[in-house]
Amino acid sequence: MHRSLLGDRPLRRAAVSVKAGLLLVLALVAVPVPAPQANENQRPFSCRLLTDEQKKCAFGSCDQRVVERLKRECLRDGGTP
């Protein structure tokens, strides 16, 4: 029975360290990357107008007919109100 000069412990520690490093790398690679958020300027103009009108409503100075019209236009233009 011949034992190496370094013994078995350092080799086991190295193997465990390599395994832990690989697991960490695999975990980081597997993390999904969120899609970039749409810029405010990429929304349809009618949706931006709707947002502005809804902000006015928060302060109590808006016309509900305008809000409803802008909601319909925003949906028509492919946006989400």
C-alpha positions in Angstrom: 0.0 0.0 0.0 1.6 3.2 -1.2 0.2 6.6 -0.3 0.9 9.7 -2.2 3.0 12.5 -0.6 0.1 14.9 -0.7 -2.4 12.4 0.7 -6.0 12.0 -0.3 -7.5 15.0 1.4 -6.2 17.8 -0.9 -7.3 15.8 -3.9 -10.8 15.4 -2.5 -11.0 19.1 -1.6 -9.9 20.0 -5.1 -12.5 17.7 -6.6 -15.2 19.1 -4.4 -14.1 22.7 -5.3 -14.2 21.9 -9.0 -17.7 20.3 -8.7 -19.0 23.3 -6.7 -17.6 25.7 -9.3 -19.2 23.8 -12.1 -22.6 23.7 -10.3 -22.3 27.5 -9.7 -21.5 28.1 -13.4 -24.4 25.9 -14.5 -26.8 27.6 -12.1 -25.8 31.0 -13.5 -26.2 29.9 -17.1 -29.6 28.4 -16.4 -31.0 31.7 -14.9 -33.5 33.2 -17.4 -32.8 36.7 -18.6 -35.8 39.0 -18.5 -36.9 40.6 -21.8 -36.1 44.3 -22.0 -39.1 46.5 -21.1 -40.8 48.5 -23.8 -39.7 52.1 -23.9 -42.4 54.7 -23.3 -41.7 56.1 -26.8 -42.4 52.7 -28.4 -46.0 52.6 -27.2 -48.7 53.9 -29.6 -49.3 57.6 -29.4 -52.9 57.1 -28.4 -51.8 55.0 -25.4 -49.4 57.8 -24.3 -52.2 60.3 -24.6 -54.4 58.0 -22.5 -51.7 57.8 -19.8 -51.5 61.6 -19.7 -55.2 61.9 -19.5 -55.4 59.3 -16.7 -52.8 61.3 -14.8 -55.1 64.3 -15.1 -57.9 62.2 -13.7 -55.8 61.5 -10.6 -55.9 65.2 -9.9 -59.6 65.4 -10.6 -59.6 67.4 -13.9 -60.4 65.0 -16.7 -63.2 64.2 -19.1 -64.4 60.6 -18.9 -65.5 60.7 -22.6 -61.9 61.6 -23.6 -60.6 58.7 -21.5 -63.0 56.2 -23.0 -62.2 57.4 -26.6 -58.5 57.1 -25.9 -58.9 53.6 -24.5 -60.6 52.5 -27.7 -57.9 54.2 -29.8 -55.1 52.6 -27.8 -56.6 49.2 -28.2 -57.2 49.8 -31.9 -53.6 50.8 -32.3 -52.4 47.5 -30.7 -51.5 48.9 -27.3 -52.6 48.0 -23.8 -54.5 50.7 -21.9 
